[in-house]
Amino acid sequence: MTDHTLPTARLGDGGPEVGVQGLGCMGMSFAYGPTDADASRATLERALELGVTLYDTADAYGAGENERFLSPFFKAHRDKVVIATKFALSIPPDDPTKRIIRNDEPYIRQAVEASLRRLDVDVIDLYYMHRRDPDVPIEETVAVMADLVREGKVKHLGLSEVTGDELRAAQGVHPIAAVQSEWSLFSRDIEAGVVPAARELGVALVPYSPLGRGFLTGSFADAEKDLTAGDFRRQQPRFTGDNATANAALLAPVRTVAEAHGATLGQIALAWAQQRARVHGLPVIPIPGTRKPARVEENTAATRIVLTEEELSLLEPIAGKVAGDRYADMTFTSAGRE
């Protein structure tokens, strides 16, 4: 097939230039059931060939295993890739439904050193606060992160699942290159406060789960029935029981638009996410996750699909009809604090 190199966008006013679609690497070693290491490595290489340069991981993904897995690929292509990883969130292996969040200085310093060792790099390109601990002033957390920049351990700073006000407070301490939050046809809560703040401050938006964790592709209809026992999505309210049945019906207009373009459901969901840049007037770099080279080809091809205003109007009502929250516990999301 003919490769089409992705156009680029900048992460923040002074951040790096990256392909307009990145790659979420979590599922290569965590959360989504059995993995195939060889297929995942081939996916990383194919993504780079197609112009994907932003690769997203976190220390919480498999308790560091995801960072270790990605390290050889990053070392082989260090001058071509932008490495994004995160601190602040840990998941006890004996209770995958639980979240431990820490934003204090000792933890941050311990976390960055551990990530540098696992990744086997001298500096992290984009370092995110994965989740917010409301008991620690965000200004204090970002001040520590800013010290990491001055010390040469981190190049640029990012925040995940923060509110618009939290982003403004953080930007007052140090420039923020990117905010990462869930944003898709099914999840649009950040449009109320976070997106306007990011546009105002010149911060890029990095939508995670732009494919609704696969639900928007039609790859599963009920997590409890269709996915393996260890799959994280079985814990998410909107993907099981009556919620799943109701939400599956919401894919009808996505199918209509997909048929008109000769595209897949996932490509339409991604095209919608990519066009948020034009709709909201800020850089938007979605990071769909996949473990298959063919799927990354499909995903990057979505950047060439332009939805008409009529098609966007057809898709507009979907999010307001979704049954169930995106997490069982929404307190650690921006929507839980807005």
ABEGO torsion letter per residue (X at the ends): XBBBBBBBBBBEAABBBBBABBBBAAAAABGAEBBBAAAAAAAAAAAAAAGBABBBBBAABGGGAAAAAAAAAAAAAAAABBBBBBBGBBBBAABAABBBBBABAAAAAAAAAAAAAAAGBABBABBBBABBBAABBAAAAAAAAAAAAAAGABABBBBBGBBAAAAAAAAAABBBABBBBBBBAABAAAAAAAAAAAAAAGBBBBBBGAAGGGAAAGABABAAAABBAABAAAABAAABEAAAAAAAAAAAAAAAAAAAAGBBAAAAAAAAAAAAAAAAGBBBBBBBBBABAAAAAAAAAAAABBBBAAAAAAAAAAAAABBEBABABAAABAAAAX
